[in-house]
Every structure is written in C-alpha cells, then in structure tokens.
Amino acid sequence: MTVRTDREYSAATELPALRQLPVREARDLFELVRAAGAFEAATMDKSIDSLVGALPRPLRRVAKKIMFGGR
C-alpha cells in the first residue's frame, strides 16, 4: 500500500487527453478523482479499524502501529 500524494494527482494534468477536454469537464473529472481519493482513504481507515478491532484489546494499539504506522 502506498499513500498517494498531491504530486501524483497533479501529474494527471499533464496528460494530452485532458488538454482536449473542455475546462468544465476537466474540472468535473478532477473533482471526481479527488472525491474518490477521499472516499478511498476513509474506507481504508474504516477497514483498518475493523481489522484491528477483532484483536484482543491489549494487542490493538501495538498491532495497529506496527502494521499501519499508527494510521
């Protein structure tokens, strides 16, 4: 798993296909991609919490920090 950065999203503006889109459609596409990224992050956090919640209480915090860096 990797954490996506703004640099990766901004690289998409350099695609020739985006230059052919009208400004309104390019903006809509950008907003959709950004919303999808936010949804992905929220869903990943929820999944991690669910996974760690299945562990015995004394192991939860330590396991989460080891496996996911305290995310």
PQR file with spaces between the fields and no chain letter, atoms N, CA, C, O and H, PARSE charges and radii, in Angstrom:
ATOM       1  N    MET     1       0.843   -1.182    0.000 -0.4000 1.5000
ATOM       2  CA   MET     1       0.000    0.000    0.000 -0.0000 2.0000
ATOM       3  C    MET     1       0.882    1.236    0.000  0.5500 1.7000
ATOM       4  O    MET     1       1.925    1.278    0.652 -0.5500 1.4000
ATOM       5  N    THR     2       0.454    2.213   -0.724 -0.4000 1.5000
ATOM       6  CA   THR     2       1.171    3.478   -0.736 -0.0000 2.0000
ATOM       7  C    THR     2       0.201    4.606   -0.468  0.5500 1.7000
ATOM       8  O    THR     2      -0.998    4.501   -0.727 -0.5500 1.4000
ATOM       9  H    THR     2      -0.394    2.179   -1.254  0.4000 1.0000
ATOM      10  N    VAL     3       0.739    5.668    0.047 -0.4000 1.5000
ATOM      11  CA   VAL     3      -0.062    6.860    0.257 -0.0000 2.0000
ATOM      12  C    VAL     3       0.109    7.742   -0.964  0.5500 1.7000
ATOM      13  O    VAL     3       1.230    8.090   -1.334 -0.5500 1.4000
ATOM      14  H    VAL     3       1.713    5.754    0.256  0.4000 1.0000
ATOM      15  N    ARG     4      -0.991    8.099   -1.584 -0.4000 1.5000
ATOM      16  CA   ARG     4      -0.916    8.941   -2.776 -0.0000 2.0000
ATOM      17  C    ARG     4      -0.690   10.385   -2.373  0.5500 1.7000
ATOM      18  O    ARG     4      -1.224   10.865   -1.373 -0.5500 1.4000
ATOM      19  H    ARG     4      -1.902    7.816   -1.283  0.4000 1.0000
ATOM      20  N    THR     5       0.100   11.053   -3.161 -0.4000 1.5000
ATOM      21  CA   THR     5       0.408   12.448   -2.858 -0.0000 2.0000
ATOM      22  C    THR     5      -0.253   13.359   -3.875  0.5500 1.7000
ATOM      23  O    THR     5      -0.716   12.912   -4.925 -0.5500 1.4000
ATOM      24  H    THR     5       0.534   10.664   -3.974  0.4000 1.0000
ATOM      25  N    ASP     6      -0.289   14.622   -3.552 -0.4000 1.5000
ATOM      26  CA   ASP     6      -0.831   15.607   -4.485 -0.0000 2.0000
ATOM      27  C    ASP     6      -0.025   15.627   -5.782  0.5500 1.7000
ATOM      28  O    ASP     6      -0.564   15.920   -6.849 -0.5500 1.4000
ATOM      29  H    ASP     6       0.087   14.984   -2.699  0.4000 1.0000
ATOM      30  N    ARG     7       1.250   15.317   -5.686 -0.4000 1.5000
ATOM      31  CA   ARG     7       2.107   15.301   -6.876 -0.0000 2.0000
ATOM      32  C    ARG     7       1.609   14.252   -7.879  0.5500 1.7000
ATOM      33  O    ARG     7       1.612   14.492   -9.086 -0.5500 1.4000
ATOM      34  H    ARG     7       1.688   15.079   -4.819  0.4000 1.0000
ATOM      35  N    GLU     8       1.181   13.087   -7.372 -0.4000 1.5000
ATOM      36  CA   GLU     8       0.673   12.051   -8.267 -0.0000 2.0000
ATOM      37  C    GLU     8      -0.610   12.513   -8.947  0.5500 1.7000
ATOM      38  O    GLU     8      -0.819   12.236  -10.128 -0.5500 1.4000
ATOM      39  H    GLU     8       1.178   12.891   -6.391  0.4000 1.0000
ATOM      40  N    TYR     9      -1.472   13.218   -8.209 -0.4000 1.5000
ATOM      41  CA   TYR     9      -2.714   13.712   -8.800 -0.0000 2.0000
ATOM      42  C    TYR     9      -2.434   14.843   -9.783  0.5500 1.7000
ATOM      43  O    TYR     9      -3.098   14.951  -10.814 -0.5500 1.4000
ATOM      44  H    TYR     9      -1.302   13.443   -7.250  0.4000 1.0000
ATOM      45  N    SER    10      -1.457   15.682   -9.468 -0.4000 1.5000
ATOM      46  CA   SER    10      -1.173   16.803  -10.359 -0.0000 2.0000
ATOM      47  C    SER    10      -0.520   16.335  -11.654  0.5500 1.7000
ATOM      48  O    SER    10      -0.588   17.029  -12.669 -0.5500 1.4000
ATOM      49  H    SER    10      -0.918   15.595   -8.631  0.4000 1.0000
ATOM      50  N    ALA    11       0.110   15.164  -11.627 -0.4000 1.5000
ATOM      51  CA   ALA    11       0.720   14.638  -12.845 -0.0000 2.0000
ATOM      52  C    ALA    11      -0.345   14.328  -13.890  0.5500 1.7000
ATOM      53  O    ALA    11      -0.056   14.307  -15.087 -0.5500 1.4000
ATOM      54  H    ALA    11       0.165   14.600  -10.802  0.4000 1.0000
ATOM      55  N    ALA    12      -1.571   14.088  -13.444 -0.4000 1.5000
ATOM      56  CA   ALA    12      -2.654   13.778  -14.382 -0.0000 2.0000
ATOM      57  C    ALA    12      -2.990   14.980  -15.263  0.5500 1.7000
ATOM      58  O    ALA    12      -3.534   14.802  -16.353 -0.5500 1.4000
ATOM      59  H    ALA    12      -1.806   14.105  -12.472  0.4000 1.0000
ATOM      60  N    THR    13      -2.683   16.184  -14.823 -0.4000 1.5000
ATOM      61  CA   THR    13      -2.977   17.365  -15.635 -0.0000 2.0000
ATOM      62  C    THR    13      -2.070   17.459  -16.846  0.5500 1.7000
ATOM      63  O    THR    13      -2.329   18.242  -17.760 -0.5500 1.4000
ATOM      64  H    THR    13      -2.241   16.328  -13.937  0.4000 1.0000
ATOM      65  N    GLU    14      -1.001   16.660  -16.858 -0.4000 1.5000
ATOM      66  CA   GLU    14      -0.054   16.683  -17.957 -0.0000 2.0000
ATOM      67  C    GLU    14      -0.433   15.700  -19.061  0.5500 1.7000
ATOM      68  O    GLU    14       0.292   15.577  -20.048 -0.5500 1.4000
ATOM      69  H    GLU    14      -0.791   16.024  -16.115  0.4000 1.0000
ATOM      70  N    LEU    15      -1.540   15.007  -18.913 -0.4000 1.5000
ATOM      71  CA   LEU    15      -1.966   14.058  -19.927 -0.0000 2.0000
ATOM      72  C    LEU    15      -2.545   14.797  -21.133  0.5500 1.7000
ATOM      73  O    LEU    15      -3.362   15.702  -20.967 -0.5500 1.4000
ATOM      74  H    LEU    15      -2.129   15.107  -18.111  0.4000 1.0000
ATOM      75  N    PRO    16      -2.136   14.426  -22.329 -0.5600 1.5000
ATOM      76  CA   PRO    16      -2.657   15.094  -23.531  0.2800 2.0000
ATOM      77  C    PRO    16      -4.174   14.981  -23.666  0.5500 1.7000
ATOM      78  O    PRO    16      -4.818   15.896  -24.178 -0.5500 1.4000
ATOM      79  N    ALA    17      -4.745   13.873  -23.215 -0.4000 1.5000
ATOM      80  CA   ALA    17      -6.193   13.698  -23.335 -0.0000 2.0000
ATOM      81  C    ALA    17      -6.947   14.749  -22.527  0.5500 1.7000
ATOM      82  O    ALA    17      -8.030   15.173  -22.929 -0.5500 1.4000
ATOM      83  H    ALA    17      -4.222   13.129  -22.799  0.4000 1.0000
ATOM      84  N    LEU    18      -6.391   15.176  -21.395 -0.4000 1.5000
ATOM      85  CA   LEU    18      -7.058   16.198  -20.586 -0.0000 2.0000
ATOM      86  C    LEU    18      -7.052   17.556  -21.274  0.5500 1.7000
ATOM      87  O    LEU    18      -7.957   18.365  -21.070 -0.5500 1.4000
ATOM      88  H    LEU    18      -5.511   14.831  -21.068  0.4000 1.0000
ATOM      89  N    ARG    19      -6.049   17.800  -22.075 -0.4000 1.5000
ATOM      90  CA   ARG    19      -5.989   19.085  -22.791 -0.0000 2.0000
ATOM      91  C    ARG    19      -7.096   19.209  -23.832  0.5500 1.7000
ATOM      92  O    ARG    19      -7.477   20.316  -24.214 -0.5500 1.4000
ATOM      93  H    ARG    19      -5.314   17.143  -22.241  0.4000 1.0000
ATOM      94  N    GLN    20      -7.606   18.076  -24.285 -0.4000 1.5000
ATOM      95  CA   GLN    20      -8.652   18.086  -25.292 -0.0000 2.0000
ATOM      96  C    GLN    20     -10.042   18.255  -24.679  0.5500 1.7000
ATOM      97  O    GLN    20     -11.002   18.541  -25.395 -0.5500 1.4000
ATOM      98  H    GLN    20      -7.297   17.177  -23.975  0.4000 1.0000
ATOM      99  N    LEU    21     -10.156   18.084  -23.380 -0.4000 1.5000
ATOM     100  CA   LEU    21     -11.444   18.242  -22.709 -0.0000 2.0000
ATOM     101  C    LEU    21     -11.760   19.719  -22.500  0.5500 1.7000
ATOM     102  O    LEU    21     -10.856   20.528  -22.292 -0.5500 1.4000
ATOM     103  H    LEU    21      -9.376   17.852  -22.798  0.4000 1.0000
ATOM     104  N    PRO    22     -13.021   20.062  -22.555 -0.5600 1.5000
ATOM     105  CA   PRO    22     -13.409   21.425  -22.170  0.2800 2.0000
ATOM     106  C    PRO    22     -13.084   21.646  -20.685  0.5500 1.7000
ATOM     107  O    PRO    22     -13.024   20.693  -19.908 -0.5500 1.4000
ATOM     108  N    VAL    23     -12.882   22.882  -20.312 -0.4000 1.5000
ATOM     109  CA   VAL    23     -12.483   23.209  -18.942 -0.0000 2.0000
ATOM     110  C    VAL    23     -13.479   22.663  -17.925  0.5500 1.7000
ATOM     111  O    VAL    23     -13.078   22.126  -16.892 -0.5500 1.4000
ATOM     112  H    VAL    23     -12.932   23.656  -20.943  0.4000 1.0000
ATOM     113  N    ARG    24     -14.749   22.793  -18.203 -0.4000 1.5000
ATOM     114  CA   ARG    24     -15.779   22.326  -17.277 -0.0000 2.0000
ATOM     115  C    ARG    24     -15.678   20.805  -17.050  0.5500 1.7000
ATOM     116  O    ARG    24     -15.771   20.339  -15.915 -0.5500 1.4000
ATOM     117  H    ARG    24     -15.075   23.229  -19.042  0.4000 1.0000
ATOM     118  N    GLU    25     -15.490   20.050  -18.120 -0.4000 1.5000
ATOM     119  CA   GLU    25     -15.391   18.596  -17.990 -0.0000 2.0000
ATOM     120  C    GLU    25     -14.099   18.192  -17.287  0.5500 1.7000
ATOM     121  O    GLU    25     -14.100   17.250  -16.494 -0.5500 1.4000
ATOM     122  H    GLU    25     -15.414   20.429  -19.042  0.4000 1.0000
ATOM     123  N    ALA    26     -13.007   18.881  -17.564 -0.4000 1.5000
ATOM     124  CA   ALA    26     -11.741   18.589  -16.899 -0.0000 2.0000
ATOM     125  C    ALA    26     -11.860   18.862  -15.400  0.5500 1.7000
ATOM     126  O    ALA    26     -11.343   18.101  -14.582 -0.5500 1.4000
ATOM     127  H    ALA    26     -13.006   19.646  -18.208  0.4000 1.0000
ATOM     128  N    ARG    27     -12.543   19.947  -15.048 -0.4000 1.5000
ATOM     129  CA   ARG    27     -12.745   20.273  -13.636 -0.0000 2.0000
ATOM     130  C    ARG    27     -13.615   19.218  -12.955  0.5500 1.7000
ATOM     131  O    ARG    27     -13.331   18.809  -11.829 -0.5500 1.4000
ATOM     132  H    ARG    27     -12.963   20.564  -15.712  0.4000 1.0000
ATOM     133  N    ASP    28     -14.680   18.775  -13.641 -0.4000 1.5000
ATOM     134  CA   ASP    28     -15.542   17.728  -13.095 -0.0000 2.0000
ATOM     135  C    ASP    28     -14.771   16.434  -12.884  0.5500 1.7000
ATOM     136  O    ASP    28     -14.931   15.764  -11.864 -0.5500 1.4000
ATOM     137  H    ASP    28     -14.911   19.108  -14.555  0.4000 1.0000
ATOM     138  N    LEU    29     -13.939   16.090  -13.848 -0.4000 1.5000
ATOM     139  CA   LEU    29     -13.132   14.883  -13.732 -0.0000 2.0000
ATOM     140  C    LEU    29     -12.171   14.990  -12.560  0.5500 1.7000
ATOM     141  O    LEU    29     -12.002   14.038  -11.798 -0.5500 1.4000
ATOM     142  H    LEU    29     -13.809   16.634  -14.677  0.4000 1.0000
ATOM     143  N    PHE    30     -11.547   16.145  -12.418 -0.4000 1.5000
ATOM     144  CA   PHE    30     -10.630   16.364  -11.301 -0.0000 2.0000
ATOM     145  C    PHE    30     -11.357   16.222   -9.972  0.5500 1.7000
ATOM     146  O    PHE    30     -10.840   15.582   -9.056 -0.5500 1.4000
ATOM     147  H    PHE    30     -11.685   16.918  -13.036  0.4000 1.0000
ATOM     148  N    GLU    31     -12.543   16.804   -9.846 -0.4000 1.5000
ATOM     149  CA   GLU    31     -13.308   16.705   -8.608 -0.0000 2.0000
ATOM     150  C    GLU    31     -13.716   15.263   -8.308  0.5500 1.7000
ATOM     151  O    GLU    31     -13.707   14.840   -7.152 -0.5500 1.4000
ATOM     152  H    GLU    31     -12.963   17.323  -10.590  0.4000 1.0000
ATOM     153  N    LEU    32     -14.071   14.514   -9.346 -0.4000 1.5000
ATOM     154  CA   LEU    32     -14.419   13.107   -9.155 -0.0000 2.0000
ATOM     155  C    LEU    32     -13.232   12.297   -8.650  0.5500 1.7000
ATOM     156  O    LEU    32     -13.377   11.456   -7.763 -0.5500 1.4000
ATOM     157  H    LEU    32     -14.078   14.858  -10.285  0.4000 1.0000
ATOM     158  N    VAL    33     -12.060   12.553   -9.218 -0.4000 1.5000
ATOM     159  CA   VAL    33     -10.860   11.832   -8.794 -0.0000 2.0000
ATOM     160  C    VAL    33     -10.508   12.195   -7.357  0.5500 1.7000
ATOM     161  O    VAL    33     -10.129   11.331   -6.567 -0.5500 1.4000
ATOM     162  H    VAL    33     -11.942   13.235   -9.939  0.4000 1.0000
ATOM     163  N    ARG    34     -10.633   13.472   -7.025 -0.4000 1.5000
ATOM     164  CA   ARG    34     -10.334   13.895   -5.653 -0.0000 2.0000
ATOM     165  C    ARG    34     -11.325   13.297   -4.662  0.5500 1.7000
ATOM     166  O    ARG    34     -10.930   12.867   -3.578 -0.5500 1.4000
ATOM     167  H    ARG    34     -10.941   14.174   -7.667  0.4000 1.0000
ATOM     168  N    ALA    35     -12.603   13.264   -5.019 -0.4000 1.5000
ATOM     169  CA   ALA    35     -13.616   12.662   -4.148 -0.0000 2.0000
ATOM     170  C    ALA    35     -13.372   11.163   -3.991  0.5500 1.7000
ATOM     171  O    ALA    35     -13.553   10.609   -2.906 -0.5500 1.4000
ATOM     172  H    ALA    35     -12.924   13.614   -5.899  0.4000 1.0000
ATOM     173  N    ALA    36     -12.963   10.515   -5.067 -0.4000 1.5000
ATOM     174  CA   ALA    36     -12.668    9.079   -4.992 -0.0000 2.0000
ATOM     175  C    ALA    36     -11.486    8.820   -4.066  0.5500 1.7000
ATOM     176  O    ALA    36     -11.483    7.844   -3.316 -0.5500 1.4000
ATOM     177  H    ALA    36     -12.815   10.965   -5.948  0.4000 1.0000
ATOM     178  N    GLY    37     -10.483    9.694   -4.117 -0.4000 1.5000
ATOM     179  CA   GLY    37      -9.332    9.557   -3.216 -0.0000 2.0000
ATOM     180  C    GLY    37      -9.724    9.721   -1.761  0.5500 1.7000
ATOM     181  O    GLY    37      -9.253    8.978   -0.900 -0.5500 1.4000
ATOM     182  H    GLY    37     -10.485   10.487   -4.725  0.4000 1.0000
ATOM     183  N    ALA    38     -10.586   10.693   -1.482 -0.4000 1.5000
ATOM     184  CA   ALA    38     -11.055   10.901   -0.109 -0.0000 2.0000
ATOM     185  C    ALA    38     -11.888    9.712    0.367  0.5500 1.7000
ATOM     186  O    ALA    38     -11.769    9.279    1.514 -0.5500 1.4000
ATOM     187  H    ALA    38     -10.969   11.296   -2.182  0.4000 1.0000
ATOM     188  N    PHE    39     -12.732    9.190   -0.522 -0.4000 1.5000
ATOM     189  CA   PHE    39     -13.549    8.029   -0.182 -0.0000 2.0000
ATOM     190  C    PHE    39     -12.662    6.816    0.076  0.5500 1.7000
ATOM     191  O    PHE    39     -12.903    6.052    1.011 -0.5500 1.4000
ATOM     192  H    PHE    39     -12.828    9.541   -1.454  0.4000 1.0000
ATOM     193  N    GLU    40     -11.642    6.643   -0.752 -0.4000 1.5000
ATOM     194  CA   GLU    40     -10.713    5.526   -0.582 -0.0000 2.0000
ATOM     195  C    GLU    40     -10.009    5.607    0.774  0.5500 1.7000
ATOM     196  O    GLU    40      -9.892    4.600    1.472 -0.5500 1.4000
ATOM     197  H    GLU    40     -11.447    7.264   -1.511  0.4000 1.0000
ATOM     198  N    ALA    41      -9.547    6.786    1.146 -0.4000 1.5000
ATOM     199  CA   ALA    41      -8.853    6.963    2.427 -0.0000 2.0000
ATOM     200  C    ALA    41      -9.785    6.676    3.595  0.5500 1.7000
ATOM     201  O    ALA    41      -9.394    6.003    4.548 -0.5500 1.4000
ATOM     202  H    ALA    41      -9.642    7.605    0.580  0.4000 1.0000
ATOM     203  N    ALA    42     -11.016    7.181    3.532 -0.4000 1.5000
ATOM     204  CA   ALA    42     -11.975    6.953    4.611 -0.0000 2.0000
ATOM     205  C    ALA    42     -12.327    5.478    4.719  0.5500 1.7000
ATOM     206  O    ALA    42     -12.435    4.948    5.825 -0.5500 1.4000
ATOM     207  H    ALA    42     -11.334    7.728    2.758  0.4000 1.0000
ATOM     208  N    THR    43     -12.507    4.816    3.597 -0.4000 1.5000
ATOM     209  CA   THR    43     -12.840    3.393    3.602 -0.0000 2.0000
ATOM     210  C    THR    43     -11.675    2.568    4.125  0.5500 1.7000
ATOM     211  O    THR    43     -11.880    1.597    4.853 -0.5500 1.4000
ATOM     212  H    THR    43     -12.420    5.247    2.699  0.4000 1.0000
ATOM     213  N    MET    44     -10.455    2.944    3.761 -0.4000 1.5000
ATOM     214  CA   MET    44      -9.274    2.236    4.250 -0.0000 2.0000
ATOM     215  C    MET    44      -9.151    2.384    5.755  0.5500 1.7000
ATOM     216  O    MET    44      -8.862    1.406    6.445 -0.5500 1.4000
ATOM     217  H    MET    44     -10.288    3.733    3.169  0.4000 1.0000
ATOM     218  N    ASP    45      -9.362    3.585    6.281 -0.4000 1.5000
ATOM     219  CA   ASP    45      -9.304    3.790    7.725 -0.0000 2.0000
ATOM     220  C    ASP    45     -10.362    2.960    8.445  0.5500 1.7000
ATOM     221  O    ASP    45     -10.090    2.376    9.494 -0.5500 1.4000
ATOM     222  H    ASP    45      -9.596    4.379    5.720  0.4000 1.0000
ATOM     223  N    LYS    46     -11.552    2.908    7.889 -0.4000 1.5000
ATOM     224  CA   LYS    46     -12.630    2.118    8.485 -0.0000 2.0000
ATOM     225  C    LYS    46     -12.283    0.627    8.476  0.5500 1.7000
ATOM     226  O    LYS    46     -12.543   -0.081    9.450 -0.5500 1.4000
ATOM     227  H    LYS    46     -11.773    3.383    7.036  0.4000 1.0000
ATOM     228  N    SER    47     -11.703    0.160    7.390 -0.4000 1.5000
ATOM     229  CA   SER    47     -11.313   -1.245    7.280 -0.0000 2.0000
ATOM     230  C    SER    47     -10.208   -1.592    8.272  0.5500 1.7000
ATOM     231  O    SER    47     -10.238   -2.650    8.901 -0.5500 1.4000
ATOM     232  H    SER    47     -11.492    0.735    6.599  0.4000 1.0000
ATOM     233  N    ILE    48      -9.240   -0.699    8.405 -0.4000 1.5000
ATOM     234  CA   ILE    48      -8.149   -0.925    9.356 -0.0000 2.0000
ATOM     235  C    ILE    48      -8.700   -0.991   10.777  0.5500 1.7000
ATOM     236  O    ILE    48      -8.334   -1.880   11.545 -0.5500 1.4000
ATOM     237  H    ILE    48      -9.216    0.160    7.894  0.4000 1.0000
ATOM     238  N    ASP    49      -9.573   -0.059   11.128 -0.4000 1.5000
ATOM     239  CA   ASP    49     -10.172   -0.067   12.463 -0.0000 2.0000
ATOM     240  C    ASP    49     -10.965   -1.342   12.710  0.5500 1.7000
ATOM     241  O    ASP    49     -10.932   -1.885   13.814 -0.5500 1.4000
ATOM     242  H    ASP    49      -9.871    0.663   10.504  0.4000 1.0000
ATOM     243  N    SER    50     -11.675   -1.825   11.701 -0.4000 1.5000
ATOM     244  CA   SER    50     -12.448   -3.051   11.821 -0.0000 2.0000
ATOM     245  C    SER    50     -11.526   -4.250   12.032  0.5500 1.7000
ATOM     246  O    SER    50     -11.801   -5.112   12.866 -0.5500 1.4000
ATOM     247  H    SER    50     -11.702   -1.384   10.804  0.4000 1.0000
ATOM     248  N    LEU    51     -10.432   -4.301   11.275 -0.4000 1.5000
ATOM     249  CA   LEU    51      -9.477   -5.392   11.391 -0.0000 2.0000
ATOM     250  C    LEU    51      -8.827   -5.407   12.767  0.5500 1.7000
ATOM     251  O    LEU    51      -8.762   -6.450   13.419 -0.5500 1.4000
ATOM     252  H    LEU    51     -10.208   -3.600   10.597  0.4000 1.0000
ATOM     253  N    VAL    52      -8.354   -4.265   13.201 -0.4000 1.5000
ATOM     254  CA   VAL    52      -7.683   -4.172   14.493 -0.0000 2.0000
ATOM     255  C    VAL    52      -8.679   -4.419   15.626  0.5500 1.7000
ATOM     256  O    VAL    52      -8.304   -4.958   16.667 -0.5500 1.4000
ATOM     257  H    VAL    52      -8.407   -3.418   12.672  0.4000 1.0000
ATOM     258  N    GLY    53      -9.936   -4.034   15.438 -0.4000 1.5000
ATOM     259  CA   GLY    53     -10.959   -4.248   16.458 -0.0000 2.0000
ATOM     260  C    GLY    53     -11.235   -5.709   16.733  0.5500 1.7000
ATOM     261  O    GLY    53     -11.793   -6.038   17.779 -0.5500 1.4000
ATOM     262  H    GLY    53     -10.241   -3.596   14.592  0.4000 1.0000
ATOM     263  N    ALA    54     -10.859   -6.596   15.823 -0.4000 1.5000
ATOM     264  CA   ALA    54     -11.065   -8.034   16.020 -0.0000 2.0000
ATOM     265  C    ALA    54      -9.998   -8.646   16.919  0.5500 1.7000
ATOM     266  O    ALA    54     -10.153   -9.773   17.388 -0.5500 1.4000
ATOM     267  H    ALA    54     -10.406   -6.328   14.973  0.4000 1.0000
ATOM     268  N    LEU    55      -8.926   -7.915   17.161 -0.4000 1.5000
ATOM     269  CA   LEU    55      -7.851   -8.420   18.012 -0.0000 2.0000
ATOM     270  C    LEU    55      -8.202   -8.227   19.488  0.5500 1.7000
ATOM     271  O    LEU    55      -9.040   -7.390   19.822 -0.5500 1.4000
ATOM     272  H    LEU    55      -8.800   -6.999   16.781  0.4000 1.0000
ATOM     273  N    PRO    56      -7.567   -8.995   20.368 -0.5600 1.5000
ATOM     274  CA   PRO    56      -7.760   -8.759   21.808  0.2800 2.0000
ATOM     275  C    PRO    56      -7.305   -7.346   22.169  0.5500 1.7000
ATOM     276  O    PRO    56      -6.354   -6.823   21.589 -0.5500 1.4000
ATOM     277  N    ARG    57      -7.989   -6.741   23.125 -0.4000 1.5000
ATOM     278  CA   ARG    57      -7.747   -5.349   23.489 -0.0000 2.0000
ATOM     279  C    ARG    57      -6.270   -5.004   23.742  0.5500 1.7000
ATOM     280  O    ARG    57      -5.814   -3.971   23.253 -0.5500 1.4000
ATOM     281  H    ARG    57      -8.762   -7.166   23.596  0.4000 1.0000
ATOM     282  N    PRO    58      -5.502   -5.820   24.485 -0.5600 1.5000
ATOM     283  CA   PRO    58      -4.098   -5.428   24.747  0.2800 2.0000
ATOM     284  C    PRO    58      -3.230   -5.348   23.487  0.5500 1.7000
ATOM     285  O    PRO    58      -2.202   -4.672   23.489 -0.5500 1.4000
ATOM     286  N    LEU    59      -3.630   -6.021   22.429 -0.4000 1.5000
ATOM     287  CA   LEU    59      -2.814   -6.043   21.215 -0.0000 2.0000
ATOM     288  C    LEU    59      -3.209   -4.996   20.189  0.5500 1.7000
ATOM     289  O    LEU    59      -2.444   -4.755   19.255 -0.5500 1.4000
ATOM     290  H    LEU    59      -4.466   -6.570   22.428  0.4000 1.0000
ATOM     291  N    ARG    60      -4.351   -4.372   20.315 -0.4000 1.5000
ATOM     292  CA   ARG    60      -4.883   -3.481   19.281 -0.0000 2.0000
ATOM     293  C    ARG    60      -3.957   -2.331   18.931  0.5500 1.7000
ATOM     294  O    ARG    60      -3.592   -2.152   17.769 -0.5500 1.4000
ATOM     295  H    ARG    60      -4.972   -4.567   21.073  0.4000 1.0000
ATOM     296  N    ARG    61      -3.581   -1.565   19.919 -0.4000 1.5000
ATOM     297  CA   ARG    61      -2.771   -0.372   19.653 -0.0000 2.0000
ATOM     298  C    ARG    61      -1.409   -0.741   19.070  0.5500 1.7000
ATOM     299  O    ARG    61      -0.942   -0.118   18.116 -0.5500 1.4000
ATOM     300  H    ARG    61      -3.877   -1.710   20.863  0.4000 1.0000
ATOM     301  N    VAL    62      -0.778   -1.761   19.655 -0.4000 1.5000
ATOM     302  CA   VAL    62       0.546   -2.174   19.188 -0.0000 2.0000
ATOM     303  C    VAL    62       0.464   -2.727   17.768  0.5500 1.7000
ATOM     304  O    VAL    62       1.284   -2.375   16.919 -0.5500 1.4000
ATOM     305  H    VAL    62      -1.157   -2.267   20.430  0.4000 1.0000
ATOM     306  N    ALA    63      -0.507   -3.581   17.505 -0.4000 1.5000
ATOM     307  CA   ALA    63      -0.650   -4.169   16.170 -0.0000 2.0000
ATOM     308  C    ALA    63      -0.933   -3.082   15.123  0.5500 1.7000
ATOM     309  O    ALA    63      -0.381   -3.122   14.024 -0.5500 1.4000
ATOM     310  H    ALA    63      -1.172   -3.867   18.194  0.4000 1.0000
ATOM     311  N    LYS    64      -1.774   -2.135   15.456 -0.4000 1.5000
ATOM     312  CA   LYS    64      -2.093   -1.067   14.502 -0.0000 2.0000
ATOM     313  C    LYS    64      -0.864   -0.233   14.184  0.5500 1.7000
ATOM     314  O    LYS    64      -0.634    0.147   13.036 -0.5500 1.4000
ATOM     315  H    LYS    64      -2.222   -2.103   16.350  0.4000 1.0000
ATOM     316  N    LYS    65      -0.080    0.046   15.210 -0.4000 1.5000
ATOM     317  CA   LYS    65       1.117    0.866   14.988 -0.0000 2.0000
ATOM     318  C    LYS    65       2.151    0.117   14.156  0.5500 1.7000
ATOM     319  O    LYS    65       2.788    0.700   13.279 -0.5500 1.4000
ATOM     320  H    LYS    65      -0.266   -0.263   16.143  0.4000 1.0000
ATOM     321  N    ILE    66       2.319   -1.184   14.434 -0.4000 1.5000
ATOM     322  CA   ILE    66       3.285   -1.988   13.695 -0.0000 2.0000
ATOM     323  C    ILE    66       2.846   -2.176   12.248  0.5500 1.7000
ATOM     324  O    ILE    66       3.632   -1.973   11.323 -0.5500 1.4000
ATOM     325  H    ILE    66       1.801   -1.657   15.147  0.4000 1.0000
ATOM     326  N    MET    67       1.597   -2.562   12.059 -0.4000 1.5000
ATOM     327  CA   MET    67       1.125   -2.916   10.715 -0.0000 2.0000
ATOM     328  C    MET    67       0.841   -1.694    9.843  0.5500 1.7000
ATOM     329  O    MET    67       1.083   -1.737    8.637 -0.5500 1.4000
ATOM     330  H    MET    67       0.958   -2.727   12.810  0.4000 1.0000
ATOM     331  N    PHE    68       0.336   -0.615   10.423 -0.4000 1.5000
ATOM     332  CA   PHE    68      -0.128    0.512    9.613 -0.0000 2.0000
ATOM     333  C    PHE    68       0.506    1.838   10.002  0.5500 1.7000
ATOM     334  O    PHE    68       0.076    2.884    9.516 -0.5500 1.4000
ATOM     335  H    PHE    68       0.139   -0.581   11.403  0.4000 1.0000
ATOM     336  N    GLY    69       1.493    1.826   10.846 -0.4000 1.5000
ATOM     337  CA   GLY    69       2.189    3.047   11.204 -0.0000 2.0000
ATOM     338  C    GLY    69       1.329    4.024   11.994  0.5500 1.7000
ATOM     339  O    GLY    69       1.534    5.235   11.904 -0.5500 1.4000
ATOM     340  H    GLY    69       1.842    0.976   11.242  0.4000 1.0000
ATOM     341  N    GLY    70       0.385    3.528   12.757 -0.4000 1.5000
ATOM     342  CA   GLY    70      -0.455    4.393   13.582 -0.0000 2.0000
ATOM     343  C    GLY    70      -1.514    5.138   12.799  0.5500 1.7000
ATOM     344  O    GLY    70      -2.067    6.122   13.290 -0.5500 1.4000
ATOM     345  H    GLY    70       0.219    2.544   12.831  0.4000 1.0000
ATOM     346  N    ARG    71      -1.802    4.698   11.614 -0.4000 1.5000
ATOM     347  CA   ARG    71      -2.792    5.360   10.761 -0.0000 2.0000
ATOM     348  C    ARG    71      -4.142    5.463   11.418  0.5500 1.7000
ATOM     349  O    ARG    71      -5.079    5.996   10.822 -0.5500 1.4000
ATOM     350  H    ARG    71      -1.353    3.899   11.215  0.4000 1.0000
